[in-house]
Amino acid sequence: MDLTTRKNIFKERFDQIKDKDLVERFEKFLEIQLSGNKIVAYTIQGEPLTKGMYVEKAKNALKSVNSGKFTSVADLEKESENW
């Protein structure tokens, strides 16, 4: 099957999508792919992350830890006893 045929089939199938969130995920995916940025990871919600986005999230996490915004293992163990 040639590329033009595959793209036309994809367009027909895409037009059948009724889920707004799925369309948004396709939009984000295309934006990243067409920008030349490679996806290096995904969030637990399935959102793609480029290297720059991943590094930014890691920096923000480090800032949170350095400012004391984290749960210690001991606190987590105590909390899990009530689950």
ZATOR-277464 format. One line per field, with one value per residue: residue number from 1; residue in one letter; x, y, z of N, C-alpha, C, CB in turn. Coordinates in steps of 0.001 Angstrom, whole numbers, plus 500000, padded with zeros to 6 digits. Glycine has a CB too. Layout:
<nodes>
num: NUM,...
residuo: A,...
n_east: X,...
n_north: Y,...
n_up: Z,...
ca_east: X,...
ca_north: Y,...
ca_up: Z,...
c_east: X,...
c_north: Y,...
c_up: Z,...
cb_east: X,...
cb_north: Y,...
cb_up: Z,...
</nodes>
This chain:
<nodes>
num: 1,2,3,4,5,6,7,8,9,10,11,12,13,14,15,16,17,18,19,20,21,22,23,24,25,26,27,28,29,30,31,32,33,34,35,36,37,38,39,40,41,42,43,44,45,46,47,48,49,50,51,52,53,54,55,56,57,58,59,60,61,62,63,64,65,66,67,68,69,70,71,72,73,74,75,76,77,78,79,80,81,82,83
residuo: M,D,L,T,T,R,K,N,I,F,K,E,R,F,D,Q,I,K,D,K,D,L,V,E,R,F,E,K,F,L,E,I,Q,L,S,G,N,K,I,V,A,Y,T,I,Q,G,E,P,L,T,K,G,M,Y,V,E,K,A,K,N,A,L,K,S,V,N,S,G,K,F,T,S,V,A,D,L,E,K,E,S,E,N,W
n_east: 500861,500634,501988,500201,497687,497644,497673,495212,493423,494033,493149,490391,489753,490571,488702,486538,486876,485628,486372,487532,489870,491562,491964,493365,495697,496734,497217,499242,501205,501741,502634,505021,506449,506665,508160,510689,511725,512579,510695,511296,510291,507312,504530,502792,500207,500311,501186,503372,506871,509401,513009,513764,511442,511417,513808,513197,511058,512463,514233,512381,511362,513624,513955,511671,512254,514571,513445,512076,509683,508537,507855,508953,510419,509808,507536,505820,505567,504216,501851,500897,500062,497471,496007
n_north: 498826,502156,505343,507533,506284,505051,507338,508481,506522,506688,509319,509017,507240,508787,510843,509581,509582,510382,511182,513799,514092,512173,513201,515516,514331,513220,515621,516796,514857,515013,517667,517535,515609,516861,519043,518176,517399,514706,512149,511152,510014,509123,510471,509294,509473,509029,511027,512395,513151,515382,515607,518098,518791,516699,517086,519568,518843,517174,519019,520657,518805,518340,520881,520937,518893,519970,522145,520981,519753,516875,513379,511370,508057,506778,508243,507610,504858,504800,506071,504245,502157,502672,502157
n_up: 500000,499107,500261,499990,499869,502386,504032,503337,504266,506967,507506,507077,509155,511315,511207,512319,515015,518190,520622,522426,523973,522871,520319,521023,522010,519677,518325,519928,519638,516848,516708,518151,516656,514131,514784,515069,517459,519483,521081,524338,526581,528446,530236,533202,532457,529830,528156,525743,526163,525314,525109,526188,527637,529474,530896,532046,533741,535478,536646,537971,539791,541338,542467,544077,545923,547101,548358,550359,549779,549801,550419,552978,553171,555555,556414,554324,554662,557126,556376,554505,556059,556710,554472
ca_east: 500000,501480,501832,498984,496552,497699,497274,493771,492758,494212,492254,489026,489639,490694,487419,485572,487173,484689,486983,488307,491194,492367,492345,494407,496930,497259,497743,500521,502151,502132,503408,506368,507095,506969,509132,512016,512086,512269,510054,512221,509571,505883,504025,501938,498945,500547,501574,504769,507816,510650,514153,513676,510347,511829,514816,512489,510337,513462,514696,511300,511305,514775,513632,510697,512972,515458,512653,511427,508377,508613,507413,510033,510035,509182,506183,505035,505259,503160,500625,500405,499434,496040,495385
ca_north: 500000,503348,506329,508327,505444,504909,508619,508642,505614,507280,510480,508509,506694,509912,511557,508820,509752,511255,511480,515045,513873,511424,514149,516369,513546,513185,516956,516946,513945,515599,518885,517122,514930,517803,520028,517561,516960,513299,511770,510329,509395,509410,510634,508169,509666,508701,512211,512313,514157,515537,515701,519372,518712,515747,517764,520592,518160,516714,520202,521062,517816,518603,522092,520555,518146,520900,523050,520194,519247,515455,512470,510440,506648,506483,508807,506840,503572,505055,506376,503043,501273,502996,501909
ca_up: 500000,499003,501330,499782,500262,503848,504627,503132,505209,508295,507598,507229,510514,512246,511187,513107,516443,518887,521917,522351,524557,521912,519266,521600,522081,518307,518018,520621,518995,515562,516967,518554,515531,513058,515259,515047,518805,519686,522335,525116,527689,528527,531595,533571,531745,528430,527386,525308,526657,524573,526014,526902,528601,530498,531717,532818,534816,536443,537386,538876,540864,542203,543228,545099,546958,547801,549194,551400,549337,549465,551470,553308,553140,556845,556387,553362,555290,558114,555638,553822,557041,556756,553169
c_east: 500905,501121,500546,497748,496499,497241,495774,492972,492855,493256,490810,488801,489703,489375,486351,485773,486212,485229,487911,489732,492114,492834,493464,495736,497570,497880,499110,501596,502656,502994,504854,507110,507522,507977,510555,512494,511674,511609,511003,511532,508092,505510,503174,500559,499092,500929,503048,505607,509040,511786,514078,512597,510736,512836,514147,511722,511307,513987,513643,511179,512445,514546,512662,511378,513847,514701,511844,510063,508521,508103,508543,509503,509307,507746,505276,504648,504155,501825,500031,499768,497926,495318,494501
c_north: 501234,504367,507128,507548,505297,506189,508840,507748,506176,508454,510044,507981,507812,510677,510850,508995,510762,511712,512690,514850,513125,512326,515055,515625,513423,514529,517163,516080,514530,516839,518532,516500,515908,518864,519472,517122,515507,513091,510829,509611,509744,509593,509421,508280,509359,509875,512108,513455,514183,515622,516983,519359,517814,516384,518814,519967,517681,517876,520659,520100,518045,519848,521770,519827,519085,521869,522293,519637,517808,514652,511486,509006,506288,507009,508026,505485,503731,505290,505116,502049,501491,502724,500715
c_up: 500000,500092,501190,500212,501774,504540,504482,504077,506619,508494,507802,508642,511553,512334,512014,514614,517054,520246,521786,522883,523592,520777,519769,521679,520702,517939,518652,519970,517679,515741,517303,517377,514442,513474,515236,516415,518982,521044,523065,526265,527574,529986,531933,532942,530256,527552,526986,525878,525751,525588,526838,527971,529779,531455,532601,533981,535898,537282,538384,540049,541854,543056,544355,546249,547771,548692,550246,551020,548850,550653,551725,553249,554429,556883,555438,553940,556329,557423,555008,554780,557107,555439,553215
cb_east: 499021,501336,503018,498856,496643,499124,498044,493402,493381,495670,492364,488744,490754,491834,486932,485662,488641,483357,487763,487599,491070,491571,491122,493991,496647,496141,496773,500374,501497,500899,502774,506302,506159,505703,508774,513006,511420,513539,508651,513343,510146,505037,503206,501811,498443,499350,501319,504847,508228,510616,515474,513411,509064,512431,515903,511526,509534,514623,515038,509968,511370,516049,513034,509599,513828,516285,511718,511284,507785,510073,506083,510626,511275,510006,506229,505816,506517,503519,500904,501538,500050,495859,496424
cb_north: 499999,503990,507270,508745,504057,504549,509781,508329,504194,507742,511347,507401,505660,510859,511714,507352,510207,510541,510249,516161,513095,510239,514995,516856,512149,512823,518043,516579,512573,515948,519701,516125,513885,518468,520481,518514,517856,512444,511098,511181,509859,508274,511957,508080,511099,508071,513511,512325,513863,516809,515651,520497,518183,514492,518421,521377,516970,516016,521350,521138,516385,518765,523171,519674,517026,521675,523882,521019,520145,515036,511727,510753,505741,507097,510282,506655,502972,506267,507424,502369,501492,504445,501726
cb_up: 501239,497605,501347,498306,499596,504300,503974,501679,505148,508490,506336,506199,510778,511808,509757,512749,516654,519072,522454,523144,525870,521353,518814,522998,522663,517303,518501,522107,518750,514747,518117,519730,514943,512589,516672,514464,519884,519572,522090,525653,529060,527874,531746,535081,531937,527875,528206,523784,528130,523644,525226,525928,527921,529850,530825,531911,534256,535719,536417,538121,540288,541363,542305,544492,546332,546805,548325,552611,548211,549089,551076,554717,552942,557996,555971,552057,555941,558993,554556,553077,558420,557130,552100
</nodes>
